[in-house]
């Protein structure tokens, strides 16, 4: 696995964790921010052929 792929997968994992935390805390604004970031990261992964499992990384 190259550095780009490893870094992207780590960012996705971290963002998923941050999104879960924001949901648990009831922070609707942060949920929107983290969901947007996660959507962007998943799009980037798809554009570069990086497979991301359905339940996370």
Residue pairs with C-beta under 8 A, 6 or more apart in sequence:
4 48
5 48
5 50
8 41
8 44
8 45
8 48
8 50
9 45
9 50
9 52
9 57
10 57
11 41
12 38
12 41
12 42
12 45
12 52
12 56
12 57
13 56
13 57
15 34
15 37
15 38
15 41
16 38
16 56
16 57
18 30
18 34
19 31
19 34
19 35
19 38
22 30
22 31
22 33
22 34
23 31
42 52
44 50
45 51
45 52
46 52
